[in-house]
Amino acid sequence: MSQKNFILATAGHIDHGKSTLIEALSGINPDRLPEEQKRGMTIDLGFAHLNIKDTENQDEIFSLGLIDVPGHADFVKNMVAGAGSVDLAMFVVAADDGWMPQSEEHLQILSYLNVKRAVVALTKSDTVDDIDFSIEVIRDSLKGSAFENSPVVPVCALIGEGIDEIKKVIINELK
């Protein structure tokens, strides 16, 4: 059995489900501070761990250190600290809100930090009727960036929809 180690950090606008997605993937709530749990808003960096077995090579495990960053503009310094040297960004955009100001800000920060690879998690996918339109909006917003060809995976962390698919996509992006 071989193990490959990577760091994955979230990015995206506040209230688009970054922490909820991390918890759905890993079983660990990255919001550890009482104030974060009370307010339902990430303030400081949160951490979790996830092992994913490669479905194509059962002898290979991808061990991921997950960093959950705040999405609120007031905590952008914490976001920068968390996304500093990552192997893969998990860019989170909510299907019902679409591209928002911190989405753009986090995209620029990832670009400045020279992050080259990302998976886009289109969260709250159960809240829209036309998921293809939501994907198209994201693709348009990513044009000209390092992530314009990144895979977009619809997920609903609350019901577990798309979780297995995003794990597969993460593995493929890290290979």
NORSULQUI-V393045 format. One record per pair of residues at least 12 apart in sequence whose ideal C-beta (glycine too) atoms are under 10 Angstrom apart, sorted by the first residue. I is the first residue (numbers start at 1). J is the second residue. If there is no record, write none. Layout:
BEGIN
I,J  I,J
END
This chain:
BEGIN
1,53  1,58  1,59  1,60  1,61  2,54  2,57  2,59  2,60  2,61  3,51  3,59  3,60  3,61  3,62  3,63  4,52  4,54  4,60  4,61  4,62  4,63  4,64  4,87  4,171  4,174  4,175  5,61  5,62  5,63  5,64  5,65  5,87  6,50  6,52  6,62  6,63  6,64  6,65  6,66  6,86  6,87  6,88  6,170  6,171  6,173  6,174  7,64  7,65  7,66  7,67  7,82  7,83  7,84  7,85  7,86  7,87  7,88  8,22  8,25  8,48  8,50  8,62  8,64  8,65  8,66  8,67  8,68  8,86  8,87  8,88  8,89  8,90  8,117  8,118  8,119  8,170  8,173  8,174  9,45  9,65  9,66  9,67  9,68  9,69  9,79  9,81  9,82  9,83  9,84  9,85  9,86  9,87  9,88  9,89  9,90  9,91  9,110  9,113  9,115  9,118  10,22  10,30  10,42  10,45  10,46  10,66  10,67  10,68  10,69  10,70  10,71  10,79  10,82  10,83  10,86  10,89  10,90  10,91  10,92  10,106  10,121  11,67  11,69  11,71  11,79  11,82  11,83  11,86  11,89  11,90  11,91  11,92  11,93  11,102  11,103  11,105  11,106  11,107  11,109  11,110  11,115  11,118  11,120  11,147  12,69  12,71  12,79  12,89  12,90  12,91  12,92  12,93  12,94  12,97  12,99  12,100  12,102  12,103  12,105  12,106  12,107  12,120  12,121  12,123  13,71  13,72  13,73  13,92  13,93  13,94  13,97  13,98  13,99  13,100  13,101  13,102  13,103  13,104  13,105  13,106  14,41  14,42  14,70  14,71  14,72  14,73  14,74  14,75  14,97  14,100  14,101  14,102  14,103  15,40  15,41  15,42  15,71  15,72  15,94  15,97  15,100  15,102  15,124  16,71  16,91  16,92  16,93  16,94  16,95  16,96  16,97  16,98  16,100  16,102  16,103  16,121  16,122  16,123  16,124  17,71  17,92  17,93  17,94  17,95  17,97  17,121  17,122  17,123  17,124  17,155  17,156  17,157  17,158  18,30  18,31  18,42  18,46  18,68  18,69  18,70  18,71  18,90  18,91  18,92  18,94  18,106  18,121  18,123  18,157  19,31  19,36  19,37  19,40  19,41  19,42  19,46  19,48  19,68  19,69  19,70  19,71  19,92  19,157  20,40  20,68  20,92  20,123  20,124  20,155  20,156  20,157  20,158  21,66  21,68  21,90  21,92  21,121  21,123  21,124  21,155  21,156  21,157  21,158  21,162  21,163  21,166  22,42  22,46  22,47  22,48  22,50  22,66  22,67  22,68  22,90  22,92  22,157  23,46  23,48  23,66  23,68  23,157  24,123  24,155  24,156  24,157  24,158  24,159  24,160  24,161  24,162  24,163  24,166  25,48  25,50  25,52  25,64  25,66  25,90  25,121  25,155  25,157  25,163  25,166  25,167  25,170  26,47  26,48  26,49  26,50  26,51  26,52  26,64  26,66  26,68  27,48  27,49  27,50  28,46  28,47  28,48  28,49  28,50  28,66  28,68  29,46  29,48  29,68  30,42  30,44  30,45  30,46  30,47  30,48  30,66  30,67  30,68  30,69  31,43  31,44  31,46  31,68  31,70  32,44  32,45  32,46  32,47  32,68  33,46  36,68  36,70  41,70  41,71  41,72  41,74  41,75  42,68  42,69  42,70  42,71  42,72  42,75  42,78  42,79  42,82  43,70  43,72  43,74  43,75  43,78  44,68  44,69  44,70  44,75  44,78  44,81  44,82  45,67  45,68  45,69  45,70  45,75  45,78  45,79  45,81  45,82  45,83  46,66  46,67  46,68  46,69  46,70  46,78  46,82  47,65  47,66  47,67  47,68  47,82  48,64  48,65  48,66  48,67  48,68  49,63  49,64  49,65  49,66  50,62  50,63  50,64  50,65  50,66  50,167  50,170  51,63  51,64  52,64  52,164  52,167  52,168  52,170  52,171  52,174  53,167  53,171  54,168  54,171  54,172  54,174  54,175  55,164  55,167  55,168  55,171  55,172  56,168  56,171  56,172  56,175  57,171  57,175  60,171  60,175  62,167  62,170  62,171  62,174  62,175  64,87  64,88  64,90  64,167  64,170  64,171  64,174  65,86  65,87  66,90  67,79  67,81  67,82  67,83  67,84  67,86  67,89  67,90  68,82  68,90  68,92  69,81  69,82  69,83  69,86  69,89  69,92  69,106  69,109  70,82  70,102  71,92  71,100  71,102  71,103  71,105  71,106  72,102  73,101  73,102  73,105  75,102  76,102  76,105  76,106  76,109  79,102  79,105  79,106  79,109  79,110  80,106  80,109  80,110  80,112  80,113  83,106  83,109  83,110  83,112  83,113  83,115  84,109  84,113  84,115  85,113  85,114  85,115  86,110  86,113  86,115  86,116  86,117  86,118  87,115  87,116  87,117  87,173  87,174  88,115  88,116  88,117  88,118  88,119  88,150  88,170  88,173  88,174  89,106  89,107  89,109  89,110  89,113  89,115  89,116  89,117  89,118  89,119  89,120  89,146  89,147  89,150  89,173  90,118  90,119  90,120  90,121  90,150  90,153  90,166  90,169  90,170  90,173  91,103  91,106  91,107  91,110  91,115  91,118  91,119  91,120  91,121  91,122  91,138  91,142  91,145  91,147  91,150  91,152  92,106  92,119  92,120  92,121  92,122  92,123  92,124  92,155  92,157  93,106  93,120  93,121  93,122  93,123  93,124  93,134  93,135  93,137  93,138  93,141  93,142  93,152  94,121  94,122  94,123  94,124  94,125  94,127  94,128  94,134  95,122  95,123  95,124  95,125  95,126  95,127  95,128  95,129  95,130  95,131  95,133  95,134  95,135  95,137  95,138  95,154  95,155  95,156  96,123  96,124  96,125  96,126  96,127  96,128  96,134  97,123  97,124  97,127  97,134  98,122  98,128  98,133  98,134  98,137  98,138  98,141  99,134  99,137  99,138  99,140  99,141  99,142  100,141  103,138  103,141  103,142  104,141  107,141  107,142  107,145  107,146  107,147  108,145  110,145  110,146  110,147  111,145  111,146  111,147  114,146  115,146  115,147  116,146  116,147  117,146  117,147  117,150  117,173  117,174  118,142  118,145  118,146  118,147  118,148  118,149  118,150  118,151  118,152  118,173  119,147  119,150  119,151  119,152  119,153  119,166  119,167  119,169  119,170  119,172  119,173  119,174  120,135  120,138  120,139  120,141  120,142  120,147  120,150  120,151  120,152  120,153  120,154  120,166  120,169  121,151  121,152  121,153  121,154  121,155  121,157  121,162  121,163  121,166  121,169  121,170  122,134  122,135  122,137  122,138  122,152  122,153  122,154  122,155  122,156  122,162  122,166  123,153  123,154  123,155  123,156  123,157  123,158  123,162  123,166  124,154  124,155  124,156  124,157  124,158  125,153  125,154  125,155  125,156  125,157  125,159  125,161  125,162  126,154  126,155  126,156  126,158  126,159  126,161  126,162  127,156  128,154  131,152  131,154  132,154  134,152  134,154  135,152  135,153  135,154  136,152  138,150  138,152  139,152  150,169  150,173  151,165  151,166  151,168  151,169  151,170  151,172  151,173  152,169  153,165  153,166  153,167  153,168  153,169  153,170  154,166
END
